[in-house]
């Protein structure tokens, strides 16, 4: 499915009374999900333990 087809699908599945902001929010959410899945496919992730370690370093 192309990006354009995914966008059409998201828009068509919104209720008829959806606001512009609600539709944009759904499109942004879908984009974030897709980017996250791409990161997983390309093994660009870190463990929860590593994330906790990095957060502790930032807090110092």
ABEGO torsion letter per residue (X at the ends): XBAAAAAAAAAAABBAABBAAAAAAAAAAAAAAAAAAAAAAAGBBBBAAAAAAAAAAAAX
